[in-house]
């Protein structure tokens, strides 16, 4: 029986790899010296190390599956803030069985690694307000609200107040230096984070000091927004991305 801590810390797998490596060295020596004892020890190291590595991997996989099953019904709920849509909130704050299960196991033996329940440390890091200019609004077509979608009231007010709202966004990390459009005097709603998704008429908002010009190359645009007041849609790149 392999101790559970040896599985979670990776000690068992590391020992298996070490035994295989030592066995290979002994087999190489035996080839040159013809030593039966080195040949036997080398073979034992390779076989024993291989079996230990296989058992360690199987035990680790079983632990990951156990944790994933424990969180199978996890539901982060609806977004607690109106400027982040429910689909985005759920996608970011859900339990990822491939990544979070591993982190959860590592956290059991490494106190510096936060458990899943403690992983929400703030949804935005250094968000940047992006005021939509009149010229940009003029070339962006307003859109009707989607059928069955209730009106959303996002914060309005001074830029300091809007910035404070973004800085207080809860949950797991959405992004760093996200350019956040302010349209119709309100925070727009983050509706997507997929740079490969079609723009579907969304207007690219670059740096406010360098207005977008038709024909400019389109940058990496992972963030998609919708103004809750007029329905205009926007796409932005992180402020650190140019």
Secondary structure as GFF3:
##gff-version 3
##sequence-region A 1 242
A	DSSP	alpha_helix	4	9	.	.	.	ID=ss1
A	DSSP	alpha_helix	11	33	.	.	.	ID=ss2
A	DSSP	alpha_helix	36	70	.	.	.	ID=ss3
A	DSSP	alpha_helix	86	93	.	.	.	ID=ss4
A	DSSP	alpha_helix	100	109	.	.	.	ID=ss5
A	DSSP	three_ten_helix	116	118	.	.	.	ID=ss6
A	DSSP	beta_strand	124	125	.	.	.	ID=ss7
A	DSSP	beta_strand	128	131	.	.	.	ID=ss8
A	DSSP	alpha_helix	134	139	.	.	.	ID=ss9
A	DSSP	alpha_helix	159	167	.	.	.	ID=ss10
A	DSSP	beta_strand	175	176	.	.	.	ID=ss11
A	DSSP	beta_strand	179	183	.	.	.	ID=ss12
A	DSSP	beta_strand	186	187	.	.	.	ID=ss13
A	DSSP	beta_strand	189	192	.	.	.	ID=ss14
A	DSSP	beta_strand	203	205	.	.	.	ID=ss15
A	DSSP	beta_strand	223	226	.	.	.	ID=ss16
A	DSSP	beta_strand	233	236	.	.	.	ID=ss17
A	DSSP	three_ten_helix	239	241	.	.	.	ID=ss18
###
